[in-house]
Each structure stands twice: as C-alpha cells, then as structure tokens.
Amino acid sequence: MSASEEGAGMTNGQFNPGARLLLIFGAASLAAVGVGAVVCAAGGVLTGSWARNLAAWLIGALAAAGMAATVRFAVLTVVPWLAVAGLAATFFNPAQDGVHRWVDAGPLHVNVAMVVLPCAAVALAMAADRWTVWVAAFAALVLLVVQPDASQATALAGVIALVAAVRLHNRSTKAAVIVGAGLLAILAWIRPDPLQPVAEVEEIVGMAFGLSPALGGLTLIALIAFVAVPAVLSRSDDRLRLGGRALSLCLALWVVTPMFGAFPIPLVGVGMSPILGAWLGVGLLAALRRRPLP
C-alpha cells in the first residue's frame, strides 16, 4: 500500500477500520449535534449557544483525524496521567457554588472531565497490563469525587469495573478494584452538589419531548446511535473490542446519569466539552485500529 493510500485511509480500495470508525461516528455524532441544534433553535435558545456545538464538532473531527494518523500505542501509558493533570487543574480555577469542574480558557468554560475521560477509558482498556494506568485511573476517580462530579465519577468507575472484570485475572485484585471504584462512585453521589440545571444543557431531552414527541424520539435515537458506534465497530481484536466497549460505556453513562442529577447531556445538549472529548476518544481508538498492536 502506498503512503498516499494509507494517508487517505484506504486499503485495497476500501476504507481501513480506523477511517471507517471515524466516518460512521462522524455521521452519528453530527446527527446528535444537529438534532440538539434543532431543539435549541425551536426552543428559543440563543443561536450563539448551539452554534458552538457545530463548531466543536468540526474541530473535534479534525483533531480525531489527526490523532488517527499520528498516534502510536506508546502514548497509552501517558494518556491517563494527562487526564489526572487536567482534572487537578480544575482546582486552580474559581469554584462555582463550591464545585470544581471547569477550567477557563479565554471565553471558553471547559468541563475538563468530559474532554479527557473518553481517551482515558480507551487507554485503560488497551494498556491494562501496566499498573501505572490503574494508579492514574484511581487518582482521576478520587479527583472527580472531590470536585464533586457524580456523573463523571460514575462513568470512570464503570469503565474501571468493566476493564477489571475482563483484564484482571487475580480474583482478589479484581474484586478489590471493582468494589473500590464502586464505593468511590457512591461517595461522589453522596457529596453535596448545589448546581441547578440549565434547560438547554441538562434538560435538552425534556425540551425535545415538550416541543414534539417525534423530536424527542429522534433525540433518543441520536443519543443511542452515537453511544453504540465505538463498541459495534471495534471487534477485530480482544483489546480493541474492550477499548470500544469502554468508550461506549463511558458515553452511555454520560447519557444516563443526567436522569438522576443536574449533569450535561452530551452532544444534543449545549456544551462543547463532551463533543470534543468524544471525538478525541474515537480518534485514539481509530489510531489503534489502523496499526498492528504490540
């Protein structure tokens, strides 16, 4: 295969698995972002708010394509520690009602966990034989409890439990990891969280059903579709399969936990961070799919 064919993501005239993952996730995620934009526009939300989601989708797509073309397996041990560093940075930003979840970057208010956790989920699944990634995963989980962010803590705890169940062979270690992650997630839910929901961020599904049952149904279908893509398209290798499942589980828990608290609904709700984070996770998974694993 020529360099030009590889750069275009082609193998024998067909898209390689990494490019196929990017294209299909791109279509599913754009549908979710588009449905959210329609709901926001119909609900009277300012254009500038939901238009940023479309810009984030494009930026995320370009970043994911760049990752797919350049990233190597060796970065997996670094990715979870980058997540820890990003989460730690939130404590140097002013709290909002006592809650530390964001870092301000100029005019942007970045929910760091939603940017870094998808990549961290893939990295943990793919490099679970390295003890350092487990240390980083639990360090990140502790920071999410302290913030507090029960939604993101639940997502990370779920990924830790999934990867432990599949990749850890010592029963005592497996049980300790799963129980420890579960207890930390419970602690995150117990901690006070005074933040109130914003309709176009945390209640976008309710807005959609309020406008039209059909629009509400489309919103749910769009959410299910973009969540399922990584798991469905990552079946060629045991580690890749687990990486896709871990990413899909992270995204699924993002979608489910807003039913129980004031947490952002990804992609369809207003918010650039989950769009960028989801794309980065898919970009990392696509990079690993298009190269032989060590």
Disulfide bonds with the S-S distance in Angstrom:
none
